[in-house]
Amino acid sequence: MKNFKAHILVVDDDDGIRDLVKQYLGKNDYLVTTSKSAEDALEKVKIIKFDLIVLDIMMPGKTGLEFTFENKGKIDTPIILLTAKGEPSDRVEGLEIGADDYLPKPFEPKELILRINNILNKTKIEDSKRIIEFGSIKINLNKLFIYKNEKSLKINNTEKIILEKMINFPGKIFKREEIGNLINLEKERSIDVIITRLRKKIEENPKSPKYLQTIRGEGYVLWIK
């Protein structure tokens, strides 16, 4: 079986462009799935985990901009927008709503390949930073799991936000107010409950924490180095 570099979804209502992109990506060892509309693409992303989406903006029905705006926070997939609209304001709009890159038509297939490679390489680097190991603990922020003593423990999005911030600043003391601002929560007691829950998932002995510690009168700190 052939090993593909990545699985890419190409969405364009123009049969010629869709087939051209599919053919060129296929020659460069990418697995390609195509859609004629944003609506059909949405059905596909519900059941398939794509590595990247190449998405036309101007399509009948839901536009590429609408698809990006409505789904960027729901699907963790990079998006390259393709469009005949090449004005700077249009590019800015696409990037502001969550697209990772923007390529005006007509374009050279080689340029599309370069942009795809750049995004996928960047994604790999970012993903590698989201898998953290310390002691006997492994945290995978992509899959939302903590692995401890050969057990996998699920973490929710709120816990992920807190962990990700603390992992980026190991040794920094986070006040309860700071943590509350991260997760839109004001009650200190509720924050304490979340930290206690996280501690049970991370620590061998939650009552005597080694990593996620309380600094009396100040807040919480994560020691992972």
N, C-alpha and C positions, 0 to 999 in steps of 0.2 A: 504494500500500500504506500502511495506517495505521501511524503511528509510536506505539509504546507506551512508557509511562514505564518499565516494568520487567516482567519475567516472574516471576509468583508461583505457587508450588505451594500449593494448599489441600488439607489432609488432614483429613478428618472422616468418621466412619462414619454420621453423621446426614445423610440425603439433603437434608432441608429446609435445614439450616444451610449445607451445602456449596453448594447451589444459590443460596441467598441471598447468600452471600459472593461467589460467582463473578459473579453478576449485578451486584452493587453495584460490585465492583472493575472489571468490564468497562465500566460506565458512566463510571468515572473514569479511563479510558484505560490500564488495566493488562491485559496478556495473562495469562490464567489457565489453569492446568492443574490438574486435580483428581485426588485419590486417595481410595479408601474405607478404606484401611488403611496402617499404617506399613510393612508389607511391600511393598505396591505402590509406595508413595512411594520406598522405597529403590531399587527397580528403575529408577524414573524419574530419580532424581538421579545414577545411574550413567551415564546417557547424555545428560542435559540439564543445562546450567549455569543454575540459577535464581538470581534476584536476592534472593529472600526466600522463606521457608516459613512458612505459617500452619498450625499443627499442633495438633489436638485432643489432650488428654492421655488421657482415658478412652475407649479403643477396644478391641474384642475382639482377642485375640492380643497383639502387641507394643504397648505403650502409647507415648504421645507422649514421656513421660519417658525410657523405655528407648531410643527412637529418638534422642533428643537426646544422651543420655549416650554411646551407642555410636558416634555419627557426627559429633559436633561437631568433633572433632579431625581428621576425615577430609575433611569438606566445608567449604569456606570460604563458608558461606551463613548469613545472619542468620535466626534462628528466633523467631517469636512463638507462645507457647503459649496455646491457648484451652481453658478448662475451667470446669465448674460448681463446682469446688473453689476457693473464694475465700478460704480461711483464710490469714493471713500466713505461717504455716509452710509451706504448700503453695507459695506464691509464691516464698519463699526457696529452697525445694528446687529449683524449676524454674530459677531464676536461677543457683544454685550449680553446677548440672550443665552450664551453657553456654547457656541460652536468653538471648535479647537483650531480651525483654519478655514480659509476662504479662497476659492480659486475661480476667477472669472472665466467664462467661455468667450471665445474658443481657447482651449488650452492644449499644451503638448502632453501626451500621455506620460512622457518621461518625467515631466514636472510633477504630475500627480503621484507617480511612484515615489519620487523624492520626498514629497510632503507626507505621504503615508508612512514611509520608512522613518522619517523624523519623529512623527507622532508616536508610532509604535515603540521606537527606541526610548523616547522620553517616558512613555507609560511604563515600560519595563523597569526603568530606573526608579520611578516613583513607587511602583508596586513593591520593589525589593525593599524600599525603605519602610514599607508598611507591614513587614514581617519582622518582628523583634524577638530576640531570644536573650534571656538572662536567667542564670541559675538553671533550674529544671523547667522553666516556664517558656512557652512560645506563644506569642500573640500574633494572630493574623487579622489585621484590620480590614483586609479585603473581604475575607469570608466571615468576619465577625465571630471568630472563635478564639478561645484561650485553651491551649493544650497543656495539661499538667498531670504528671504521673500516669501517662498513657490514657488519660481521659480527655474528652473534648467538652468544653463548657461554652455554651452560646452566650454572646453578649449582645445587648440591644443597641440601638443607635445612640441613645443618650450616653451609655457607658462608653461607646466607641469615641464619641466626641471628647469626653473627658480624658480618656486614655491617650488619644492621639495628641492632644495638647500637652499633657504632662510628659509624654515620651519625647516630644520635641524639645522640652526644657527640663531634662533630668536634673534633680537637685534644687529646682526652683520651688519656693513655697507659694502655693496658690491659696489665696484667701477664699473663704466661702463665697464672698460676693463675686469674685472673679469667676468661680466655677458656675455660680448661679447665672451670670451673664452669658456664659457659653451655651447653657441649655435652657435659657429663658425660665428660670426658676428662682423665686425670691426666698422661700422659706428655708431657713438654715437647717431645720430638722429634716426636711426632705432631702437636702443635699447630703447630710450625714448618713441617711439611710442608703442612698445610692453608693456612697463611698464604702460603707460597710458591706454592701452586696458585692462590690467589686473586689474588696479585700478577701472575701471568702473564696472568690474564684482564683485569685492570684497567689495568696499566701499559703504556705504549708500549715502555719499556725496563725490564723487570723487574730487571735487574742494577743499575740506577740509578733506583730508584723515586721518583716525584714525589708520589704520594698515600698509598700504604700503606707507611709507613716503619718501620724498626727503630730503636728507641732503645736503644743498647747498655747492657746491664745492667739495663734497666727493663722493656721490653716493646715493644708495637706501638702505632702511632698512625695515624689516618686524617685526612689534610688535604684537605678538600673545599671550603674557603671561601677 
